[in-house]
Amino acid sequence: MRKPDAYLEHLFNTLDSWRDEQTEPWVQQRERILSKLQMLLGAFELPQRGDIGLDPVLLERVELPEVVRERVEFTTLHGLRMPAYVMLPQSIKPGERRPGVLLWHGHGYGSRSLVGLEKDGSPKLDSSSSKPTDNIALELVRRGLVVLVPEIVGFGDRMLERDERQDPSLGNSCYNLSTALLMSGKTTAGLRAAEAWRAADYLSTRPEVSAHQLGNMGHSGGGMVASLSAALDSRMKASVLGIYPNTYRGSILAMRHCLCNYIPGLLNHAEMPEVLGLIAPRPLFIEAGIHDPIFPVETTKTAIHYLRALYDSLNADSHFDYDLFEGKHEYNGRMSYDWLAKTLHSI
């Protein structure tokens, strides 16, 4: 056996069998998986929850017909500063508080892609030809939500300086950031999850936001951040995960994916459906393209089947839903925008 394919299949089969043999109740299983996940992501020291050490500044404020778009920046951990867009409904009244949403971008040019801007900051399209996925933040604002769109570390304005200097054509710093963190006993997924916690801290301090009505949404790489954020932070009362929920074996281990997706040792404790299950019984919505080439729909269905059974077992079947749409690896939102808004407004 010169090629290692069969060896990997044996390894994965052995781990699958071991996990299938676990008979502990979900309460104990959840505690075990959550503890192992936190350990494997790596230790990131966070300031005390709240506004301590955020030191936010306003970088830009633009009045638009339906929204006010702000560009802000705040501290996450160890001096790291996170820029983000805040999208506020023009209809919001002084003193009024609305549900807040953390909206996470995937691989691409960063937060501008979700607020209707091109990479250089110019508008994507005029309103007459725009689609609901050209400005996801605006679609959520139209449904009465306040939206925070953070710049995920490694993308856009937060690429490594050496990557920008050595190879300006690179689209992100995921590879070099991940290798550096792995050699330090940490992971990019862990850093992004830690910063998501701080982004929730910031969103909670906004005077326009009802801090007990927070949710999040993420697609592809943003789906990873949103899923980890919801798993680790109970403040996320409702989550939409798009073109990401699957099994690790069926997606990021079945083909080449970005190094930022990998959490060393996790398969010894959980597959992706079980990690997503850490969100239960809080409301969860999954959307996926049935022709997605990198998160295949058949293993997305495996995750959906597991989660449906889990929510049913917790008497929370009404808190889980999904949409498999006609599409590839792309945004959709035909059901998820309304689901998220309705769910958060009802809390």
Secondary structure, DSSP 8 states (H G I E B T S, - for coil): --SSHHHHHHHHHHHHHHHHT----HHHHHHHHHHHHHHHH-------SSSTT---EEEEEEE-SSEEEEEEEEE-STT-EEEEEEEEETT--TT--EEEEEEE--SSS-GGGGTTB-TTSSBSS-GGG--TTT-HHHHHHHTT-EEEEE--TTSGGGS-HHHHHH-TT-S--HHHHHHHHHTTT--HHHHHHHHHHHHHHHHHH-TTEEEEEEEEEEETHHHHHHHHHHHH-TTEEEEEEES--S-TTTTTTTS---GGG--TTGGGT--HHHHHGGGTTS-EEEEEETT-SSS-HHHHHHHHHHHHHHHHHTT-GGGEEEEEES-SSS---TTHHHHHHHHHHT-
